[in-house]
Amino acid sequence: MKSRPQVCVASALFRLYVCGIAILTWYIGMFEPRSLYAQIAGSDEGYTLLWLMLICGVAGTIDVIINETPLLPVQFEWLRTHRHFGFSSLAFCYVAVLFIAVLKLASLGLAVACLWHALLVVTFSLIDAHQRSKDATCLKACN
């Protein structure tokens, strides 16, 4: 029986936080009509991006629940291996929302927030991929 990789609680919590922010962004855009995200959702591009953010957020949350908690006896290694694609997609959404915020809404504050989220997600994705690569190398060398 294959054992679970050692869980980094800080990494799992941060991924849960980032995915939660994406889900909340979708919720605010869809159900808070006076928010800037609702104005973004008013355009076709923004509407599509917010739905993509929701999909990425839900997929990341499912990844954390399945691969990082002992709630389920199964583990999807392919989900863990390719999670950086979901985070890259999420970062793309933030950058695209940044462009909509600047070009359509002229909202510098929202643009800065989206840029911050995008940089945060990309940085974490790279750190996570690097750490998993080091863990895999160590497993091969140690066994």
Phi and psi in radians as a Rosetta constraint file:
Dihedral C 1 N 2 CA 2 C 2 CIRCULARHARMONIC -1.385 0.35
Dihedral N 2 CA 2 C 2 N 3 CIRCULARHARMONIC 2.256 0.35
Dihedral C 2 N 3 CA 3 C 3 CIRCULARHARMONIC -1.499 0.35
Dihedral N 3 CA 3 C 3 N 4 CIRCULARHARMONIC 2.748 0.35
Dihedral C 3 N 4 CA 4 C 4 CIRCULARHARMONIC -1.255 0.35
Dihedral N 4 CA 4 C 4 N 5 CIRCULARHARMONIC 2.529 0.35
Dihedral C 4 N 5 CA 5 C 5 CIRCULARHARMONIC -1.157 0.35
Dihedral N 5 CA 5 C 5 N 6 CIRCULARHARMONIC 2.717 0.35
Dihedral C 5 N 6 CA 6 C 6 CIRCULARHARMONIC -1.125 0.35
Dihedral N 6 CA 6 C 6 N 7 CIRCULARHARMONIC 2.366 0.35
Dihedral C 6 N 7 CA 7 C 7 CIRCULARHARMONIC -1.614 0.35
Dihedral N 7 CA 7 C 7 N 8 CIRCULARHARMONIC 2.299 0.35
Dihedral C 7 N 8 CA 8 C 8 CIRCULARHARMONIC -1.657 0.35
Dihedral N 8 CA 8 C 8 N 9 CIRCULARHARMONIC 1.892 0.35
Dihedral C 8 N 9 CA 9 C 9 CIRCULARHARMONIC -1.084 0.35
Dihedral N 9 CA 9 C 9 N 10 CIRCULARHARMONIC -0.701 0.35
Dihedral C 9 N 10 CA 10 C 10 CIRCULARHARMONIC -1.091 0.35
Dihedral N 10 CA 10 C 10 N 11 CIRCULARHARMONIC -0.712 0.35
Dihedral C 10 N 11 CA 11 C 11 CIRCULARHARMONIC -1.132 0.35
Dihedral N 11 CA 11 C 11 N 12 CIRCULARHARMONIC -0.770 0.35
Dihedral C 11 N 12 CA 12 C 12 CIRCULARHARMONIC -1.130 0.35
Dihedral N 12 CA 12 C 12 N 13 CIRCULARHARMONIC -0.744 0.35
Dihedral C 12 N 13 CA 13 C 13 CIRCULARHARMONIC -1.146 0.35
Dihedral N 13 CA 13 C 13 N 14 CIRCULARHARMONIC -0.681 0.35
Dihedral C 13 N 14 CA 14 C 14 CIRCULARHARMONIC -1.164 0.35
Dihedral N 14 CA 14 C 14 N 15 CIRCULARHARMONIC -0.721 0.35
Dihedral C 14 N 15 CA 15 C 15 CIRCULARHARMONIC -1.112 0.35
Dihedral N 15 CA 15 C 15 N 16 CIRCULARHARMONIC -0.679 0.35
Dihedral C 15 N 16 CA 16 C 16 CIRCULARHARMONIC -1.113 0.35
Dihedral N 16 CA 16 C 16 N 17 CIRCULARHARMONIC -0.699 0.35
Dihedral C 16 N 17 CA 17 C 17 CIRCULARHARMONIC -1.090 0.35
Dihedral N 17 CA 17 C 17 N 18 CIRCULARHARMONIC -0.858 0.35
Dihedral C 17 N 18 CA 18 C 18 CIRCULARHARMONIC -1.080 0.35
Dihedral N 18 CA 18 C 18 N 19 CIRCULARHARMONIC -0.749 0.35
Dihedral C 18 N 19 CA 19 C 19 CIRCULARHARMONIC -1.187 0.35
Dihedral N 19 CA 19 C 19 N 20 CIRCULARHARMONIC -0.641 0.35
Dihedral C 19 N 20 CA 20 C 20 CIRCULARHARMONIC -1.120 0.35
Dihedral N 20 CA 20 C 20 N 21 CIRCULARHARMONIC -0.697 0.35
Dihedral C 20 N 21 CA 21 C 21 CIRCULARHARMONIC -1.093 0.35
Dihedral N 21 CA 21 C 21 N 22 CIRCULARHARMONIC -0.695 0.35
Dihedral C 21 N 22 CA 22 C 22 CIRCULARHARMONIC -1.118 0.35
Dihedral N 22 CA 22 C 22 N 23 CIRCULARHARMONIC -0.742 0.35
Dihedral C 22 N 23 CA 23 C 23 CIRCULARHARMONIC -1.152 0.35
Dihedral N 23 CA 23 C 23 N 24 CIRCULARHARMONIC -0.742 0.35
Dihedral C 23 N 24 CA 24 C 24 CIRCULARHARMONIC -1.142 0.35
Dihedral N 24 CA 24 C 24 N 25 CIRCULARHARMONIC -0.608 0.35
Dihedral C 24 N 25 CA 25 C 25 CIRCULARHARMONIC -1.080 0.35
Dihedral N 25 CA 25 C 25 N 26 CIRCULARHARMONIC -0.772 0.35
Dihedral C 25 N 26 CA 26 C 26 CIRCULARHARMONIC -1.056 0.35
Dihedral N 26 CA 26 C 26 N 27 CIRCULARHARMONIC -0.812 0.35
Dihedral C 26 N 27 CA 27 C 27 CIRCULARHARMONIC -1.051 0.35
Dihedral N 27 CA 27 C 27 N 28 CIRCULARHARMONIC -0.805 0.35
Dihedral C 27 N 28 CA 28 C 28 CIRCULARHARMONIC -1.099 0.35
Dihedral N 28 CA 28 C 28 N 29 CIRCULARHARMONIC -0.735 0.35
Dihedral C 28 N 29 CA 29 C 29 CIRCULARHARMONIC -1.130 0.35
Dihedral N 29 CA 29 C 29 N 30 CIRCULARHARMONIC -0.581 0.35
Dihedral C 29 N 30 CA 30 C 30 CIRCULARHARMONIC -1.575 0.35
Dihedral N 30 CA 30 C 30 N 31 CIRCULARHARMONIC -0.538 0.35
Dihedral C 30 N 31 CA 31 C 31 CIRCULARHARMONIC -2.117 0.35
Dihedral N 31 CA 31 C 31 N 32 CIRCULARHARMONIC 0.023 0.35
Dihedral C 31 N 32 CA 32 C 32 CIRCULARHARMONIC -2.052 0.35
Dihedral N 32 CA 32 C 32 N 33 CIRCULARHARMONIC 1.583 0.35
Dihedral C 32 N 33 CA 33 C 33 CIRCULARHARMONIC -1.122 0.35
Dihedral N 33 CA 33 C 33 N 34 CIRCULARHARMONIC -0.334 0.35
Dihedral C 33 N 34 CA 34 C 34 CIRCULARHARMONIC -1.653 0.35
Dihedral N 34 CA 34 C 34 N 35 CIRCULARHARMONIC 0.055 0.35
Dihedral C 34 N 35 CA 35 C 35 CIRCULARHARMONIC -1.482 0.35
Dihedral N 35 CA 35 C 35 N 36 CIRCULARHARMONIC 2.808 0.35
Dihedral C 35 N 36 CA 36 C 36 CIRCULARHARMONIC -1.155 0.35
Dihedral N 36 CA 36 C 36 N 37 CIRCULARHARMONIC -0.592 0.35
Dihedral C 36 N 37 CA 37 C 37 CIRCULARHARMONIC -1.145 0.35
Dihedral N 37 CA 37 C 37 N 38 CIRCULARHARMONIC -0.543 0.35
Dihedral C 37 N 38 CA 38 C 38 CIRCULARHARMONIC -1.174 0.35
Dihedral N 38 CA 38 C 38 N 39 CIRCULARHARMONIC -0.624 0.35
Dihedral C 38 N 39 CA 39 C 39 CIRCULARHARMONIC -1.169 0.35
Dihedral N 39 CA 39 C 39 N 40 CIRCULARHARMONIC -0.641 0.35
Dihedral C 39 N 40 CA 40 C 40 CIRCULARHARMONIC -1.153 0.35
Dihedral N 40 CA 40 C 40 N 41 CIRCULARHARMONIC -0.722 0.35
Dihedral C 40 N 41 CA 41 C 41 CIRCULARHARMONIC -1.170 0.35
Dihedral N 41 CA 41 C 41 N 42 CIRCULARHARMONIC -0.292 0.35
Dihedral C 41 N 42 CA 42 C 42 CIRCULARHARMONIC -1.199 0.35
Dihedral N 42 CA 42 C 42 N 43 CIRCULARHARMONIC -0.376 0.35
Dihedral C 42 N 43 CA 43 C 43 CIRCULARHARMONIC -1.623 0.35
Dihedral N 43 CA 43 C 43 N 44 CIRCULARHARMONIC 2.717 0.35
Dihedral C 43 N 44 CA 44 C 44 CIRCULARHARMONIC -1.073 0.35
Dihedral N 44 CA 44 C 44 N 45 CIRCULARHARMONIC -0.735 0.35
Dihedral C 44 N 45 CA 45 C 45 CIRCULARHARMONIC -1.140 0.35
Dihedral N 45 CA 45 C 45 N 46 CIRCULARHARMONIC -0.779 0.35
Dihedral C 45 N 46 CA 46 C 46 CIRCULARHARMONIC -1.140 0.35
Dihedral N 46 CA 46 C 46 N 47 CIRCULARHARMONIC -0.683 0.35
Dihedral C 46 N 47 CA 47 C 47 CIRCULARHARMONIC -1.051 0.35
Dihedral N 47 CA 47 C 47 N 48 CIRCULARHARMONIC -0.816 0.35
Dihedral C 47 N 48 CA 48 C 48 CIRCULARHARMONIC -1.114 0.35
Dihedral N 48 CA 48 C 48 N 49 CIRCULARHARMONIC -0.737 0.35
Dihedral C 48 N 49 CA 49 C 49 CIRCULARHARMONIC -1.126 0.35
Dihedral N 49 CA 49 C 49 N 50 CIRCULARHARMONIC -0.697 0.35
Dihedral C 49 N 50 CA 50 C 50 CIRCULARHARMONIC -1.150 0.35
Dihedral N 50 CA 50 C 50 N 51 CIRCULARHARMONIC -0.644 0.35
Dihedral C 50 N 51 CA 51 C 51 CIRCULARHARMONIC -1.177 0.35
Dihedral N 51 CA 51 C 51 N 52 CIRCULARHARMONIC -0.668 0.35
Dihedral C 51 N 52 CA 52 C 52 CIRCULARHARMONIC -1.133 0.35
Dihedral N 52 CA 52 C 52 N 53 CIRCULARHARMONIC -0.653 0.35
Dihedral C 52 N 53 CA 53 C 53 CIRCULARHARMONIC -1.091 0.35
Dihedral N 53 CA 53 C 53 N 54 CIRCULARHARMONIC -0.712 0.35
Dihedral C 53 N 54 CA 54 C 54 CIRCULARHARMONIC -1.087 0.35
Dihedral N 54 CA 54 C 54 N 55 CIRCULARHARMONIC -0.792 0.35
Dihedral C 54 N 55 CA 55 C 55 CIRCULARHARMONIC -1.064 0.35
Dihedral N 55 CA 55 C 55 N 56 CIRCULARHARMONIC -0.789 0.35
Dihedral C 55 N 56 CA 56 C 56 CIRCULARHARMONIC -1.117 0.35
Dihedral N 56 CA 56 C 56 N 57 CIRCULARHARMONIC -0.714 0.35
Dihedral C 56 N 57 CA 57 C 57 CIRCULARHARMONIC -1.134 0.35
Dihedral N 57 CA 57 C 57 N 58 CIRCULARHARMONIC -0.765 0.35
Dihedral C 57 N 58 CA 58 C 58 CIRCULARHARMONIC -1.164 0.35
Dihedral N 58 CA 58 C 58 N 59 CIRCULARHARMONIC -0.734 0.35
Dihedral C 58 N 59 CA 59 C 59 CIRCULARHARMONIC -1.091 0.35
Dihedral N 59 CA 59 C 59 N 60 CIRCULARHARMONIC -0.735 0.35
Dihedral C 59 N 60 CA 60 C 60 CIRCULARHARMONIC -1.149 0.35
Dihedral N 60 CA 60 C 60 N 61 CIRCULARHARMONIC -0.665 0.35
Dihedral C 60 N 61 CA 61 C 61 CIRCULARHARMONIC -1.140 0.35
Dihedral N 61 CA 61 C 61 N 62 CIRCULARHARMONIC -0.737 0.35
Dihedral C 61 N 62 CA 62 C 62 CIRCULARHARMONIC -1.091 0.35
Dihedral N 62 CA 62 C 62 N 63 CIRCULARHARMONIC -0.692 0.35
Dihedral C 62 N 63 CA 63 C 63 CIRCULARHARMONIC -1.040 0.35
Dihedral N 63 CA 63 C 63 N 64 CIRCULARHARMONIC -0.788 0.35
Dihedral C 63 N 64 CA 64 C 64 CIRCULARHARMONIC -1.119 0.35
Dihedral N 64 CA 64 C 64 N 65 CIRCULARHARMONIC -0.785 0.35
Dihedral C 64 N 65 CA 65 C 65 CIRCULARHARMONIC -1.119 0.35
Dihedral N 65 CA 65 C 65 N 66 CIRCULARHARMONIC -0.747 0.35
Dihedral C 65 N 66 CA 66 C 66 CIRCULARHARMONIC -1.351 0.35
Dihedral N 66 CA 66 C 66 N 67 CIRCULARHARMONIC -0.834 0.35
Dihedral C 66 N 67 CA 67 C 67 CIRCULARHARMONIC -1.623 0.35
Dihedral N 67 CA 67 C 67 N 68 CIRCULARHARMONIC -0.266 0.35
Dihedral C 67 N 68 CA 68 C 68 CIRCULARHARMONIC -2.034 0.35
Dihedral N 68 CA 68 C 68 N 69 CIRCULARHARMONIC -0.086 0.35
Dihedral C 68 N 69 CA 69 C 69 CIRCULARHARMONIC -2.145 0.35
Dihedral N 69 CA 69 C 69 N 70 CIRCULARHARMONIC 2.669 0.35
Dihedral C 69 N 70 CA 70 C 70 CIRCULARHARMONIC -1.466 0.35
Dihedral N 70 CA 70 C 70 N 71 CIRCULARHARMONIC 0.331 0.35
Dihedral C 70 N 71 CA 71 C 71 CIRCULARHARMONIC -1.145 0.35
Dihedral N 71 CA 71 C 71 N 72 CIRCULARHARMONIC -0.630 0.35
Dihedral C 71 N 72 CA 72 C 72 CIRCULARHARMONIC -2.033 0.35
Dihedral N 72 CA 72 C 72 N 73 CIRCULARHARMONIC 2.470 0.35
Dihedral C 72 N 73 CA 73 C 73 CIRCULARHARMONIC -1.334 0.35
Dihedral N 73 CA 73 C 73 N 74 CIRCULARHARMONIC -0.193 0.35
Dihedral C 73 N 74 CA 74 C 74 CIRCULARHARMONIC -1.699 0.35
Dihedral N 74 CA 74 C 74 N 75 CIRCULARHARMONIC 2.825 0.35
Dihedral C 74 N 75 CA 75 C 75 CIRCULARHARMONIC -2.504 0.35
Dihedral N 75 CA 75 C 75 N 76 CIRCULARHARMONIC 2.350 0.35
Dihedral C 75 N 76 CA 76 C 76 CIRCULARHARMONIC -1.816 0.35
Dihedral N 76 CA 76 C 76 N 77 CIRCULARHARMONIC 1.693 0.35
Dihedral C 76 N 77 CA 77 C 77 CIRCULARHARMONIC -1.106 0.35
Dihedral N 77 CA 77 C 77 N 78 CIRCULARHARMONIC -0.611 0.35
Dihedral C 77 N 78 CA 78 C 78 CIRCULARHARMONIC -1.131 0.35
Dihedral N 78 CA 78 C 78 N 79 CIRCULARHARMONIC -0.567 0.35
Dihedral C 78 N 79 CA 79 C 79 CIRCULARHARMONIC -1.202 0.35
Dihedral N 79 CA 79 C 79 N 80 CIRCULARHARMONIC -0.717 0.35
Dihedral C 79 N 80 CA 80 C 80 CIRCULARHARMONIC -1.183 0.35
Dihedral N 80 CA 80 C 80 N 81 CIRCULARHARMONIC -0.703 0.35
Dihedral C 80 N 81 CA 81 C 81 CIRCULARHARMONIC -1.172 0.35
Dihedral N 81 CA 81 C 81 N 82 CIRCULARHARMONIC -0.622 0.35
Dihedral C 81 N 82 CA 82 C 82 CIRCULARHARMONIC -1.871 0.35
Dihedral N 82 CA 82 C 82 N 83 CIRCULARHARMONIC 0.339 0.35
Dihedral C 82 N 83 CA 83 C 83 CIRCULARHARMONIC -1.139 0.35
Dihedral N 83 CA 83 C 83 N 84 CIRCULARHARMONIC -0.428 0.35
Dihedral C 83 N 84 CA 84 C 84 CIRCULARHARMONIC -1.139 0.35
Dihedral N 84 CA 84 C 84 N 85 CIRCULARHARMONIC -0.419 0.35
Dihedral C 84 N 85 CA 85 C 85 CIRCULARHARMONIC -1.169 0.35
Dihedral N 85 CA 85 C 85 N 86 CIRCULARHARMONIC -0.684 0.35
Dihedral C 85 N 86 CA 86 C 86 CIRCULARHARMONIC -1.129 0.35
Dihedral N 86 CA 86 C 86 N 87 CIRCULARHARMONIC -0.722 0.35
Dihedral C 86 N 87 CA 87 C 87 CIRCULARHARMONIC -1.219 0.35
Dihedral N 87 CA 87 C 87 N 88 CIRCULARHARMONIC -0.614 0.35
Dihedral C 87 N 88 CA 88 C 88 CIRCULARHARMONIC -1.132 0.35
Dihedral N 88 CA 88 C 88 N 89 CIRCULARHARMONIC -0.686 0.35
Dihedral C 88 N 89 CA 89 C 89 CIRCULARHARMONIC -1.126 0.35
Dihedral N 89 CA 89 C 89 N 90 CIRCULARHARMONIC -0.688 0.35
Dihedral C 89 N 90 CA 90 C 90 CIRCULARHARMONIC -1.138 0.35
Dihedral N 90 CA 90 C 90 N 91 CIRCULARHARMONIC -0.734 0.35
Dihedral C 90 N 91 CA 91 C 91 CIRCULARHARMONIC -1.099 0.35
Dihedral N 91 CA 91 C 91 N 92 CIRCULARHARMONIC -0.693 0.35
Dihedral C 91 N 92 CA 92 C 92 CIRCULARHARMONIC -1.030 0.35
Dihedral N 92 CA 92 C 92 N 93 CIRCULARHARMONIC -0.745 0.35
Dihedral C 92 N 93 CA 93 C 93 CIRCULARHARMONIC -1.054 0.35
Dihedral N 93 CA 93 C 93 N 94 CIRCULARHARMONIC -0.780 0.35
Dihedral C 93 N 94 CA 94 C 94 CIRCULARHARMONIC -1.098 0.35
Dihedral N 94 CA 94 C 94 N 95 CIRCULARHARMONIC -0.714 0.35
Dihedral C 94 N 95 CA 95 C 95 CIRCULARHARMONIC -1.173 0.35
Dihedral N 95 CA 95 C 95 N 96 CIRCULARHARMONIC -0.696 0.35
Dihedral C 95 N 96 CA 96 C 96 CIRCULARHARMONIC -1.150 0.35
Dihedral N 96 CA 96 C 96 N 97 CIRCULARHARMONIC -0.700 0.35
Dihedral C 96 N 97 CA 97 C 97 CIRCULARHARMONIC -1.120 0.35
Dihedral N 97 CA 97 C 97 N 98 CIRCULARHARMONIC -0.614 0.35
Dihedral C 97 N 98 CA 98 C 98 CIRCULARHARMONIC -0.995 0.35
Dihedral N 98 CA 98 C 98 N 99 CIRCULARHARMONIC -0.814 0.35
Dihedral C 98 N 99 CA 99 C 99 CIRCULARHARMONIC -1.120 0.35
Dihedral N 99 CA 99 C 99 N 100 CIRCULARHARMONIC -0.694 0.35
Dihedral C 99 N 100 CA 100 C 100 CIRCULARHARMONIC -1.143 0.35
Dihedral N 100 CA 100 C 100 N 101 CIRCULARHARMONIC -0.711 0.35
Dihedral C 100 N 101 CA 101 C 101 CIRCULARHARMONIC -1.079 0.35
Dihedral N 101 CA 101 C 101 N 102 CIRCULARHARMONIC -0.677 0.35
Dihedral C 101 N 102 CA 102 C 102 CIRCULARHARMONIC -1.379 0.35
Dihedral N 102 CA 102 C 102 N 103 CIRCULARHARMONIC -0.831 0.35
Dihedral C 102 N 103 CA 103 C 103 CIRCULARHARMONIC -1.368 0.35
Dihedral N 103 CA 103 C 103 N 104 CIRCULARHARMONIC -0.645 0.35
Dihedral C 103 N 104 CA 104 C 104 CIRCULARHARMONIC -1.735 0.35
Dihedral N 104 CA 104 C 104 N 105 CIRCULARHARMONIC -0.641 0.35
Dihedral C 104 N 105 CA 105 C 105 CIRCULARHARMONIC -1.802 0.35
Dihedral N 105 CA 105 C 105 N 106 CIRCULARHARMONIC -0.307 0.35
Dihedral C 105 N 106 CA 106 C 106 CIRCULARHARMONIC 0.961 0.35
Dihedral N 106 CA 106 C 106 N 107 CIRCULARHARMONIC 0.723 0.35
Dihedral C 106 N 107 CA 107 C 107 CIRCULARHARMONIC -1.813 0.35
Dihedral N 107 CA 107 C 107 N 108 CIRCULARHARMONIC 1.763 0.35
Dihedral C 107 N 108 CA 108 C 108 CIRCULARHARMONIC -1.172 0.35
Dihedral N 108 CA 108 C 108 N 109 CIRCULARHARMONIC -0.667 0.35
Dihedral C 108 N 109 CA 109 C 109 CIRCULARHARMONIC -1.081 0.35
Dihedral N 109 CA 109 C 109 N 110 CIRCULARHARMONIC -0.803 0.35
Dihedral C 109 N 110 CA 110 C 110 CIRCULARHARMONIC -1.159 0.35
Dihedral N 110 CA 110 C 110 N 111 CIRCULARHARMONIC -0.635 0.35
Dihedral C 110 N 111 CA 111 C 111 CIRCULARHARMONIC -1.120 0.35
Dihedral N 111 CA 111 C 111 N 112 CIRCULARHARMONIC -0.744 0.35
Dihedral C 111 N 112 CA 112 C 112 CIRCULARHARMONIC -1.142 0.35
Dihedral N 112 CA 112 C 112 N 113 CIRCULARHARMONIC -0.731 0.35
Dihedral C 112 N 113 CA 113 C 113 CIRCULARHARMONIC -1.091 0.35
Dihedral N 113 CA 113 C 113 N 114 CIRCULARHARMONIC -0.754 0.35
Dihedral C 113 N 114 CA 114 C 114 CIRCULARHARMONIC -1.157 0.35
Dihedral N 114 CA 114 C 114 N 115 CIRCULARHARMONIC -0.692 0.35
Dihedral C 114 N 115 CA 115 C 115 CIRCULARHARMONIC -1.104 0.35
Dihedral N 115 CA 115 C 115 N 116 CIRCULARHARMONIC -0.737 0.35
Dihedral C 115 N 116 CA 116 C 116 CIRCULARHARMONIC -1.064 0.35
Dihedral N 116 CA 116 C 116 N 117 CIRCULARHARMONIC -0.809 0.35
Dihedral C 116 N 117 CA 117 C 117 CIRCULARHARMONIC -1.087 0.35
Dihedral N 117 CA 117 C 117 N 118 CIRCULARHARMONIC -0.742 0.35
Dihedral C 117 N 118 CA 118 C 118 CIRCULARHARMONIC -1.092 0.35
Dihedral N 118 CA 118 C 118 N 119 CIRCULARHARMONIC -0.802 0.35
Dihedral C 118 N 119 CA 119 C 119 CIRCULARHARMONIC -1.127 0.35
Dihedral N 119 CA 119 C 119 N 120 CIRCULARHARMONIC -0.678 0.35
Dihedral C 119 N 120 CA 120 C 120 CIRCULARHARMONIC -1.091 0.35
Dihedral N 120 CA 120 C 120 N 121 CIRCULARHARMONIC -0.802 0.35
Dihedral C 120 N 121 CA 121 C 121 CIRCULARHARMONIC -1.166 0.35
Dihedral N 121 CA 121 C 121 N 122 CIRCULARHARMONIC -0.757 0.35
Dihedral C 121 N 122 CA 122 C 122 CIRCULARHARMONIC -1.136 0.35
Dihedral N 122 CA 122 C 122 N 123 CIRCULARHARMONIC -0.783 0.35
Dihedral C 122 N 123 CA 123 C 123 CIRCULARHARMONIC -1.053 0.35
Dihedral N 123 CA 123 C 123 N 124 CIRCULARHARMONIC -0.820 0.35
Dihedral C 123 N 124 CA 124 C 124 CIRCULARHARMONIC -1.127 0.35
Dihedral N 124 CA 124 C 124 N 125 CIRCULARHARMONIC -0.683 0.35
Dihedral C 124 N 125 CA 125 C 125 CIRCULARHARMONIC -1.069 0.35
Dihedral N 125 CA 125 C 125 N 126 CIRCULARHARMONIC -0.742 0.35
Dihedral C 125 N 126 CA 126 C 126 CIRCULARHARMONIC -1.159 0.35
Dihedral N 126 CA 126 C 126 N 127 CIRCULARHARMONIC -0.733 0.35
Dihedral C 126 N 127 CA 127 C 127 CIRCULARHARMONIC -1.103 0.35
Dihedral N 127 CA 127 C 127 N 128 CIRCULARHARMONIC -0.759 0.35
Dihedral C 127 N 128 CA 128 C 128 CIRCULARHARMONIC -1.102 0.35
Dihedral N 128 CA 128 C 128 N 129 CIRCULARHARMONIC -0.788 0.35
Dihedral C 128 N 129 CA 129 C 129 CIRCULARHARMONIC -1.118 0.35
Dihedral N 129 CA 129 C 129 N 130 CIRCULARHARMONIC -0.701 0.35
Dihedral C 129 N 130 CA 130 C 130 CIRCULARHARMONIC -1.134 0.35
Dihedral N 130 CA 130 C 130 N 131 CIRCULARHARMONIC -0.750 0.35
Dihedral C 130 N 131 CA 131 C 131 CIRCULARHARMONIC -1.136 0.35
Dihedral N 131 CA 131 C 131 N 132 CIRCULARHARMONIC -0.728 0.35
Dihedral C 131 N 132 CA 132 C 132 CIRCULARHARMONIC -1.145 0.35
Dihedral N 132 CA 132 C 132 N 133 CIRCULARHARMONIC -0.594 0.35
Dihedral C 132 N 133 CA 133 C 133 CIRCULARHARMONIC -1.145 0.35
Dihedral N 133 CA 133 C 133 N 134 CIRCULARHARMONIC -0.738 0.35
Dihedral C 133 N 134 CA 134 C 134 CIRCULARHARMONIC -1.128 0.35
Dihedral N 134 CA 134 C 134 N 135 CIRCULARHARMONIC -0.712 0.35
Dihedral C 134 N 135 CA 135 C 135 CIRCULARHARMONIC -1.100 0.35
Dihedral N 135 CA 135 C 135 N 136 CIRCULARHARMONIC -0.723 0.35
Dihedral C 135 N 136 CA 136 C 136 CIRCULARHARMONIC -1.162 0.35
Dihedral N 136 CA 136 C 136 N 137 CIRCULARHARMONIC -0.678 0.35
Dihedral C 136 N 137 CA 137 C 137 CIRCULARHARMONIC -1.140 0.35
Dihedral N 137 CA 137 C 137 N 138 CIRCULARHARMONIC -0.725 0.35
Dihedral C 137 N 138 CA 138 C 138 CIRCULARHARMONIC -1.119 0.35
Dihedral N 138 CA 138 C 138 N 139 CIRCULARHARMONIC -0.717 0.35
Dihedral C 138 N 139 CA 139 C 139 CIRCULARHARMONIC -1.073 0.35
Dihedral N 139 CA 139 C 139 N 140 CIRCULARHARMONIC -0.707 0.35
Dihedral C 139 N 140 CA 140 C 140 CIRCULARHARMONIC -1.220 0.35
Dihedral N 140 CA 140 C 140 N 141 CIRCULARHARMONIC -0.706 0.35
Dihedral C 140 N 141 CA 141 C 141 CIRCULARHARMONIC -1.287 0.35
Dihedral N 141 CA 141 C 141 N 142 CIRCULARHARMONIC -0.603 0.35
Dihedral C 141 N 142 CA 142 C 142 CIRCULARHARMONIC -1.422 0.35
Dihedral N 142 CA 142 C 142 N 143 CIRCULARHARMONIC -0.370 0.35
